[in-house]
Amino acid sequence: MDNKTKEIVEKYKFKFTKSLGQNFLIDDSVLLDIVNGADINEEDFVIEIGPGVGTLTRVLLERAKRVTAIELDSDLIPILSEELKDYDNFDLVHKDALKVNFNEIIGDEESVKLAANLPYYVTTPIIANLLTGGYKFKSLTIMIQKEVAERINSEPNCKEYGALSILVQYYCNTKIVRRVPPTSFIPRPKVDSIVIRLDKLEEPRVKVKSEELFFRVVRDSFNMRRKTLWNATKNLGLSKEDLALAFENSGIDQKRRGETLSLEEFGLLSDAVYDLIKK
């Protein structure tokens, strides 16, 4: 399979829009590694975000039962419609992925997977939306900035460890598929990329009494990384006495910092806070 990205870009005289974070893949080995890494088969309904000129889309269409691509750039819609017109298992949605109700697209489909070369500037909000929206994805196989992948895959006491690590690991198992150098794209980004697969767990990794409060405690703890947990959680609405009791009941030292807590410890702390808020 000869990579057609450059050919299509030249054919339509497509102009890249920097604000949309457009970096198109020109390395076929990466396309195949994304599709193989996502384990796409003929039973899968695949959603792709940011299809560009459709080179990954084409490989997905050859493997999947059906593919729906979501593209924001109006200039790419006619290109995609023309280039992929021979595939009867292809649907194109001209929308902002951050404003899409994916349940409307998924409908009654059972085996739903996402595969995408995500625009860097919306990577984190898209991941958060896909994981917290209650959508029945089996997996998300995404190409993202190396730095973001390292944050997702990080563990306590590492500088990369933060709220995004907790969010993804709460909902998913993670697996690095491969590294992708800047030379695999046009235009070339300034950083390396990583293809990472997030497999949704049947149940979140820890059971908490309030997910909303759990993520609030996590956010507050990492918003003030240099502060102790005691100082970072002062705005949760508890009196000093109750906050001290929450730390005592959870068995967590209030002098620790957020980046030292495991997912399970955040669960214990948020449940202890929840019990005192609801008393």
BALOBA-1460 file (C-alpha; in Angstrom, 3 decimals):
// residues 279
<rec num="1" residu="m" x="0.000" y="0.000" z="0.000"/>
<rec num="2" residu="d" x="1.615" y="3.235" z="-1.121"/>
<rec num="3" residu="n" x="0.891" y="6.086" z="1.225"/>
<rec num="4" residu="k" x="-1.419" y="8.494" z="-0.540"/>
<rec num="5" residu="t" x="-1.375" y="11.387" z="1.901"/>
<rec num="6" residu="k" x="1.061" y="13.632" z="0.023"/>
<rec num="7" residu="e" x="-0.574" y="12.771" z="-3.299"/>
<rec num="8" residu="i" x="-4.048" y="13.724" z="-2.020"/>
<rec num="9" residu="v" x="-2.790" y="16.930" z="-0.351"/>
<rec num="10" residu="e" x="-1.200" y="18.010" z="-3.640"/>
<rec num="11" residu="k" x="-4.147" y="16.882" z="-5.771"/>
<rec num="12" residu="y" x="-6.596" y="19.119" z="-3.885"/>
<rec num="13" residu="k" x="-4.034" y="21.831" z="-3.061"/>
<rec num="14" residu="f" x="-5.033" y="21.431" z="0.576"/>
<rec num="15" residu="k" x="-3.743" y="24.106" z="2.969"/>
<rec num="16" residu="f" x="-2.993" y="22.999" z="6.521"/>
<rec num="17" residu="t" x="-4.641" y="24.946" z="9.333"/>
<rec num="18" residu="k" x="-2.225" y="25.338" z="12.233"/>
<rec num="19" residu="s" x="-4.965" y="26.185" z="14.746"/>
<rec num="20" residu="l" x="-6.591" y="22.791" z="14.087"/>
<rec num="21" residu="g" x="-3.384" y="20.936" z="14.910"/>
<rec num="22" residu="q" x="-3.275" y="19.198" z="11.536"/>
<rec num="23" residu="n" x="-0.383" y="16.750" z="11.135"/>
<rec num="24" residu="f" x="-1.164" y="14.027" z="8.597"/>
<rec num="25" residu="l" x="0.503" y="10.607" z="8.619"/>
<rec num="26" residu="i" x="2.747" y="9.690" z="5.697"/>
<rec num="27" residu="d" x="4.219" y="6.467" z="7.139"/>
<rec num="28" residu="d" x="2.279" y="3.333" z="6.192"/>
<rec num="29" residu="s" x="3.902" y="1.263" z="8.918"/>
<rec num="30" residu="v" x="2.317" y="3.570" z="11.497"/>
<rec num="31" residu="l" x="-1.125" y="3.260" z="9.886"/>
<rec num="32" residu="l" x="-0.884" y="-0.522" z="10.032"/>
<rec num="33" residu="d" x="0.406" y="-0.464" z="13.615"/>
<rec num="34" residu="i" x="-2.571" y="1.664" z="14.697"/>
<rec num="35" residu="v" x="-5.075" y="-0.702" z="13.059"/>
<rec num="36" residu="n" x="-3.268" y="-3.836" z="14.274"/>
<rec num="37" residu="g" x="-2.746" y="-2.312" z="17.702"/>
<rec num="38" residu="a" x="-6.464" y="-1.566" z="17.917"/>
<rec num="39" residu="d" x="-7.179" y="-5.181" z="16.894"/>
<rec num="40" residu="i" x="-9.798" y="-4.085" z="14.352"/>
<rec num="41" residu="n" x="-11.870" y="-6.895" z="12.821"/>
<rec num="42" residu="e" x="-15.006" y="-7.337" z="10.714"/>
<rec num="43" residu="e" x="-17.290" y="-7.227" z="13.759"/>
<rec num="44" residu="d" x="-16.128" y="-3.778" z="14.845"/>
<rec num="45" residu="f" x="-17.864" y="-0.445" z="14.448"/>
<rec num="46" residu="v" x="-15.029" y="2.087" z="14.445"/>
<rec num="47" residu="i" x="-15.157" y="5.802" z="15.161"/>
<rec num="48" residu="e" x="-12.294" y="7.959" z="13.921"/>
<rec num="49" residu="i" x="-11.738" y="11.551" z="15.059"/>
<rec num="50" residu="g" x="-9.808" y="13.858" z="12.746"/>
<rec num="51" residu="p" x="-9.449" y="11.645" z="9.649"/>
<rec num="52" residu="g" x="-7.419" y="14.217" z="7.704"/>
<rec num="53" residu="v" x="-7.445" y="13.141" z="4.039"/>
<rec num="54" residu="g" x="-8.553" y="9.622" z="4.931"/>
<rec num="55" residu="t" x="-5.405" y="7.489" z="4.752"/>
<rec num="56" residu="l" x="-5.984" y="5.803" z="8.142"/>
<rec num="57" residu="t" x="-9.704" y="5.729" z="7.383"/>
<rec num="58" residu="r" x="-9.062" y="3.691" z="4.235"/>
<rec num="59" residu="v" x="-7.148" y="1.003" z="6.186"/>
<rec num="60" residu="l" x="-9.871" y="0.919" z="8.847"/>
<rec num="61" residu="l" x="-12.567" y="0.513" z="6.187"/>
<rec num="62" residu="e" x="-10.791" y="-2.553" z="4.786"/>
<rec num="63" residu="r" x="-10.873" y="-4.225" z="8.222"/>
<rec num="64" residu="a" x="-13.960" y="-3.011" z="10.073"/>
<rec num="65" residu="k" x="-17.655" y="-3.632" z="9.653"/>
<rec num="66" residu="r" x="-18.290" y="0.108" z="9.521"/>
<rec num="67" residu="v" x="-16.369" y="3.348" z="10.095"/>
<rec num="68" residu="t" x="-17.729" y="6.748" z="11.077"/>
<rec num="69" residu="a" x="-15.226" y="9.602" z="10.796"/>
<rec num="70" residu="i" x="-15.759" y="12.935" z="12.570"/>
<rec num="71" residu="e" x="-14.096" y="15.930" z="10.920"/>
<rec num="72" residu="l" x="-14.282" y="19.604" z="11.885"/>
<rec num="73" residu="d" x="-12.465" y="21.205" z="8.920"/>
<rec num="74" residu="s" x="-14.944" y="22.159" z="6.176"/>
<rec num="75" residu="d" x="-12.170" y="22.025" z="3.570"/>
<rec num="76" residu="l" x="-11.634" y="18.306" z="4.224"/>
<rec num="77" residu="i" x="-15.274" y="17.231" z="3.863"/>
<rec num="78" residu="p" x="-15.377" y="17.256" z="0.020"/>
<rec num="79" residu="i" x="-11.949" y="15.580" z="-0.133"/>
<rec num="80" residu="l" x="-13.007" y="12.753" z="2.187"/>
<rec num="81" residu="s" x="-16.356" y="12.359" z="0.407"/>
<rec num="82" residu="e" x="-14.613" y="12.025" z="-2.951"/>
<rec num="83" residu="e" x="-11.667" y="9.873" z="-1.898"/>
<rec num="84" residu="l" x="-13.765" y="7.365" z="0.078"/>
<rec num="85" residu="k" x="-16.899" y="7.338" z="-2.116"/>
<rec num="86" residu="d" x="-16.353" y="3.689" z="-3.123"/>
<rec num="87" residu="y" x="-16.782" y="2.409" z="0.438"/>
<rec num="88" residu="d" x="-20.370" y="1.631" z="1.371"/>
<rec num="89" residu="n" x="-19.384" y="1.058" z="5.018"/>
<rec num="90" residu="f" x="-18.262" y="4.676" z="5.525"/>
<rec num="91" residu="d" x="-20.084" y="7.583" z="7.191"/>
<rec num="92" residu="l" x="-18.757" y="11.108" z="7.542"/>
<rec num="93" residu="v" x="-19.863" y="13.496" z="10.292"/>
<rec num="94" residu="h" x="-18.975" y="17.183" z="9.886"/>
<rec num="95" residu="k" x="-18.830" y="18.283" z="13.534"/>
<rec num="96" residu="d" x="-16.565" y="19.251" z="16.408"/>
<rec num="97" residu="a" x="-15.773" y="15.990" z="18.237"/>
<rec num="98" residu="l" x="-16.031" y="17.817" z="21.566"/>
<rec num="99" residu="k" x="-19.701" y="18.602" z="20.826"/>
<rec num="100" residu="v" x="-20.746" y="15.165" z="19.557"/>
<rec num="101" residu="n" x="-23.101" y="12.854" z="21.431"/>
<rec num="102" residu="f" x="-21.371" y="9.587" z="20.585"/>
<rec num="103" residu="n" x="-24.385" y="7.525" z="21.672"/>
<rec num="104" residu="e" x="-26.276" y="8.973" z="18.705"/>
<rec num="105" residu="i" x="-23.539" y="7.701" z="16.397"/>
<rec num="106" residu="i" x="-23.080" y="4.339" z="18.150"/>
<rec num="107" residu="g" x="-26.786" y="3.455" z="18.267"/>
<rec num="108" residu="d" x="-27.237" y="-0.316" z="18.724"/>
<rec num="109" residu="e" x="-23.676" y="-1.269" z="17.761"/>
<rec num="110" residu="e" x="-22.077" y="-3.725" z="20.181"/>
<rec num="111" residu="s" x="-18.350" y="-3.862" z="19.371"/>
<rec num="112" residu="v" x="-17.346" y="-0.196" z="19.327"/>
<rec num="113" residu="k" x="-13.721" y="0.929" z="19.063"/>
<rec num="114" residu="l" x="-12.112" y="4.299" z="18.501"/>
<rec num="115" residu="a" x="-8.967" y="4.692" z="16.401"/>
<rec num="116" residu="a" x="-7.555" y="8.137" z="15.714"/>
<rec num="117" residu="n" x="-4.585" y="10.396" z="15.146"/>
<rec num="118" residu="l" x="-5.886" y="13.010" z="17.579"/>
<rec num="119" residu="p" x="-5.171" y="16.724" z="17.071"/>
<rec num="120" residu="y" x="-2.719" y="17.589" z="19.849"/>
<rec num="121" residu="y" x="-4.500" y="20.723" z="21.024"/>
<rec num="122" residu="v" x="-7.683" y="18.834" z="22.023"/>
<rec num="123" residu="t" x="-6.171" y="15.517" z="23.143"/>
<rec num="124" residu="t" x="-6.901" y="15.807" z="26.866"/>
<rec num="125" residu="p" x="-10.491" y="17.161" z="26.623"/>
<rec num="126" residu="i" x="-11.382" y="14.529" z="24.006"/>
<rec num="127" residu="i" x="-10.006" y="11.681" z="26.156"/>
<rec num="128" residu="a" x="-11.863" y="13.048" z="29.200"/>
<rec num="129" residu="n" x="-15.095" y="13.361" z="27.221"/>
<rec num="130" residu="l" x="-14.832" y="9.839" z="25.761"/>
<rec num="131" residu="l" x="-14.137" y="8.228" z="29.141"/>
<rec num="132" residu="t" x="-16.595" y="10.136" z="31.340"/>
<rec num="133" residu="g" x="-19.477" y="10.306" z="28.833"/>
<rec num="134" residu="g" x="-20.817" y="6.830" z="29.560"/>
<rec num="135" residu="y" x="-20.121" y="5.618" z="26.018"/>
<rec num="136" residu="k" x="-19.688" y="1.900" z="25.356"/>
<rec num="137" residu="f" x="-16.277" y="1.946" z="23.710"/>
<rec num="138" residu="k" x="-14.318" y="-1.286" z="24.080"/>
<rec num="139" residu="s" x="-11.053" y="0.527" z="23.438"/>
<rec num="140" residu="l" x="-9.481" y="3.784" z="22.288"/>
<rec num="141" residu="t" x="-6.333" y="3.433" z="20.193"/>
<rec num="142" residu="i" x="-4.992" y="6.921" z="19.726"/>
<rec num="143" residu="m" x="-1.890" y="8.662" z="18.519"/>
<rec num="144" residu="i" x="-1.021" y="11.472" z="20.889"/>
<rec num="145" residu="q" x="1.924" y="13.622" z="21.920"/>
<rec num="146" residu="k" x="4.629" y="11.559" z="23.660"/>
<rec num="147" residu="e" x="4.452" y="13.771" z="26.740"/>
<rec num="148" residu="v" x="0.691" y="13.151" z="27.136"/>
<rec num="149" residu="a" x="1.120" y="9.382" z="26.699"/>
<rec num="150" residu="e" x="3.774" y="9.429" z="29.422"/>
<rec num="151" residu="r" x="1.386" y="11.284" z="31.724"/>
<rec num="152" residu="i" x="-1.374" y="8.753" z="31.034"/>
<rec num="153" residu="n" x="0.929" y="5.816" z="31.747"/>
<rec num="154" residu="s" x="2.638" y="7.329" z="34.780"/>
<rec num="155" residu="e" x="2.696" y="6.045" z="38.369"/>
<rec num="156" residu="p" x="2.765" y="7.789" z="41.766"/>
<rec num="157" residu="n" x="5.936" y="9.693" z="42.689"/>
<rec num="158" residu="c" x="6.782" y="10.446" z="39.031"/>
<rec num="159" residu="k" x="6.765" y="14.040" z="37.783"/>
<rec num="160" residu="e" x="4.440" y="13.050" z="34.902"/>
<rec num="161" residu="y" x="1.852" y="11.604" z="37.320"/>
<rec num="162" residu="g" x="-1.249" y="13.771" z="37.603"/>
<rec num="163" residu="a" x="-5.014" y="14.107" z="37.216"/>
<rec num="164" residu="l" x="-4.926" y="12.709" z="33.655"/>
<rec num="165" residu="s" x="-3.075" y="9.581" z="34.871"/>
<rec num="166" residu="i" x="-5.788" y="9.009" z="37.478"/>
<rec num="167" residu="l" x="-8.651" y="9.690" z="35.059"/>
<rec num="168" residu="v" x="-7.448" y="7.208" z="32.431"/>
<rec num="169" residu="q" x="-6.319" y="4.503" z="34.863"/>
<rec num="170" residu="y" x="-9.626" y="4.742" z="36.751"/>
<rec num="171" residu="y" x="-11.467" y="3.663" z="33.594"/>
<rec num="172" residu="c" x="-8.866" y="1.741" z="31.525"/>
<rec num="173" residu="n" x="-5.909" y="-0.561" z="31.188"/>
<rec num="174" residu="t" x="-3.223" y="1.112" z="29.087"/>
<rec num="175" residu="k" x="-0.721" y="-0.268" z="26.578"/>
<rec num="176" residu="i" x="1.908" y="1.599" z="24.553"/>
<rec num="177" residu="v" x="1.746" y="0.364" z="20.936"/>
<rec num="178" residu="r" x="4.700" y="2.278" z="19.457"/>
<rec num="179" residu="r" x="6.629" y="5.537" z="19.264"/>
<rec num="180" residu="v" x="6.230" y="7.696" z="16.151"/>
<rec num="181" residu="p" x="8.930" y="10.212" z="15.097"/>
<rec num="182" residu="p" x="8.138" y="13.663" z="13.617"/>
<rec num="183" residu="t" x="9.333" y="12.440" z="10.183"/>
<rec num="184" residu="s" x="6.157" y="10.296" z="9.924"/>
<rec num="185" residu="f" x="3.976" y="13.403" z="9.409"/>
<rec num="186" residu="i" x="3.354" y="16.367" z="7.155"/>
<rec num="187" residu="p" x="3.838" y="19.010" z="8.346"/>
<rec num="188" residu="r" x="6.342" y="17.685" z="10.872"/>
<rec num="189" residu="p" x="5.452" y="18.321" z="14.517"/>
<rec num="190" residu="k" x="8.222" y="19.389" z="16.882"/>
<rec num="191" residu="v" x="7.757" y="16.421" z="19.217"/>
<rec num="192" residu="d" x="7.606" y="12.629" z="19.121"/>
<rec num="193" residu="s" x="4.230" y="10.916" z="19.241"/>
<rec num="194" residu="i" x="3.028" y="7.685" z="20.840"/>
<rec num="195" residu="v" x="0.291" y="5.286" z="19.776"/>
<rec num="196" residu="i" x="-1.409" y="4.132" z="22.969"/>
<rec num="197" residu="r" x="-4.332" y="1.776" z="23.473"/>
<rec num="198" residu="l" x="-6.795" y="2.303" z="26.310"/>
<rec num="199" residu="d" x="-8.945" y="-0.759" z="27.036"/>
<rec num="200" residu="k" x="-12.097" y="0.122" z="28.973"/>
<rec num="201" residu="l" x="-12.555" y="-1.838" z="32.191"/>
<rec num="202" residu="e" x="-15.977" y="-3.410" z="32.803"/>
<rec num="203" residu="e" x="-16.040" y="-1.566" z="36.135"/>
<rec num="204" residu="p" x="-13.857" y="1.375" z="37.241"/>
<rec num="205" residu="r" x="-10.618" y="0.282" z="38.897"/>
<rec num="206" residu="v" x="-11.778" y="1.450" z="42.326"/>
<rec num="207" residu="k" x="-15.306" y="1.658" z="43.684"/>
<rec num="208" residu="v" x="-16.042" y="5.092" z="45.130"/>
<rec num="209" residu="k" x="-19.139" y="6.570" z="46.770"/>
<rec num="210" residu="s" x="-19.141" y="9.635" z="44.499"/>
<rec num="211" residu="e" x="-17.209" y="9.840" z="41.232"/>
<rec num="212" residu="e" x="-17.790" y="13.595" z="41.111"/>
<rec num="213" residu="l" x="-16.208" y="14.070" z="44.540"/>
<rec num="214" residu="f" x="-13.409" y="11.598" z="43.768"/>
<rec num="215" residu="f" x="-12.318" y="13.598" z="40.715"/>
<rec num="216" residu="r" x="-12.746" y="16.870" z="42.627"/>
<rec num="217" residu="v" x="-10.320" y="15.622" z="45.313"/>
<rec num="218" residu="v" x="-7.911" y="14.487" z="42.560"/>
<rec num="219" residu="r" x="-8.108" y="17.833" z="40.732"/>
<rec num="220" residu="d" x="-7.618" y="19.871" z="43.899"/>
<rec num="221" residu="s" x="-4.651" y="17.709" z="44.923"/>
<rec num="222" residu="f" x="-2.855" y="18.233" z="41.616"/>
<rec num="223" residu="n" x="-3.839" y="21.873" z="41.079"/>
<rec num="224" residu="m" x="-1.490" y="22.681" z="43.927"/>
<rec num="225" residu="r" x="1.241" y="20.112" z="43.390"/>
<rec num="226" residu="r" x="3.721" y="21.710" z="45.755"/>
<rec num="227" residu="k" x="1.241" y="21.938" z="48.615"/>
<rec num="228" residu="t" x="0.432" y="19.273" z="51.153"/>
<rec num="229" residu="l" x="-2.868" y="17.438" z="50.835"/>
<rec num="230" residu="w" x="-4.098" y="19.392" z="53.838"/>
<rec num="231" residu="n" x="-3.628" y="22.715" z="52.020"/>
<rec num="232" residu="a" x="-4.820" y="21.377" z="48.667"/>
<rec num="233" residu="t" x="-8.136" y="20.039" z="50.020"/>
<rec num="234" residu="k" x="-9.131" y="23.025" z="52.180"/>
<rec num="235" residu="n" x="-11.801" y="24.077" z="49.653"/>
<rec num="236" residu="l" x="-13.838" y="20.861" z="49.794"/>
<rec num="237" residu="g" x="-16.346" y="22.448" z="52.167"/>
<rec num="238" residu="l" x="-15.353" y="20.678" z="55.387"/>
<rec num="239" residu="s" x="-14.484" y="22.311" z="58.693"/>
<rec num="240" residu="k" x="-10.878" y="21.944" z="59.828"/>
<rec num="241" residu="e" x="-12.011" y="19.382" z="62.376"/>
<rec num="242" residu="d" x="-13.875" y="17.283" z="59.800"/>
<rec num="243" residu="l" x="-11.051" y="17.542" z="57.270"/>
<rec num="244" residu="a" x="-8.614" y="16.277" z="59.904"/>
<rec num="245" residu="l" x="-11.074" y="13.454" z="60.644"/>
<rec num="246" residu="a" x="-11.292" y="12.562" z="56.940"/>
<rec num="247" residu="f" x="-7.513" y="12.117" z="56.810"/>
<rec num="248" residu="e" x="-7.590" y="10.099" z="60.028"/>
<rec num="249" residu="n" x="-10.434" y="7.853" z="58.810"/>
<rec num="250" residu="s" x="-8.776" y="7.231" z="55.459"/>
<rec num="251" residu="g" x="-5.408" y="6.464" z="57.044"/>
<rec num="252" residu="i" x="-3.665" y="9.039" z="54.836"/>
<rec num="253" residu="d" x="-1.116" y="11.495" z="56.221"/>
<rec num="254" residu="q" x="-2.304" y="15.052" z="55.555"/>
<rec num="255" residu="k" x="1.324" y="16.163" z="55.090"/>
<rec num="256" residu="r" x="1.712" y="14.059" z="51.939"/>
<rec num="257" residu="r" x="1.457" y="15.583" z="48.455"/>
<rec num="258" residu="g" x="-1.048" y="14.545" z="45.811"/>
<rec num="259" residu="e" x="1.523" y="12.982" z="43.490"/>
<rec num="260" residu="t" x="2.376" y="10.358" z="46.148"/>
<rec num="261" residu="l" x="-1.156" y="8.928" z="46.358"/>
<rec num="262" residu="s" x="-2.238" y="5.831" z="44.449"/>
<rec num="263" residu="l" x="-5.626" y="5.555" z="42.768"/>
<rec num="264" residu="e" x="-6.843" y="3.425" z="45.684"/>
<rec num="265" residu="e" x="-5.674" y="5.998" z="48.249"/>
<rec num="266" residu="f" x="-7.517" y="8.783" z="46.414"/>
<rec num="267" residu="g" x="-10.588" y="6.551" z="46.616"/>
<rec num="268" residu="l" x="-10.176" y="6.093" z="50.373"/>
<rec num="269" residu="l" x="-9.714" y="9.825" z="50.939"/>
<rec num="270" residu="s" x="-12.669" y="10.872" z="48.772"/>
<rec num="271" residu="d" x="-14.946" y="8.314" z="50.464"/>
<rec num="272" residu="a" x="-13.891" y="9.588" z="53.907"/>
<rec num="273" residu="v" x="-14.676" y="13.160" z="52.789"/>
<rec num="274" residu="y" x="-17.998" y="12.009" z="51.326"/>
<rec num="275" residu="d" x="-19.074" y="10.363" z="54.604"/>
<rec num="276" residu="l" x="-18.440" y="13.599" z="56.516"/>
<rec num="277" residu="i" x="-20.153" y="15.838" z="53.937"/>
<rec num="278" residu="k" x="-23.246" y="13.602" z="54.021"/>
<rec num="279" residu="k" x="-23.393" y="13.117" z="57.808"/>
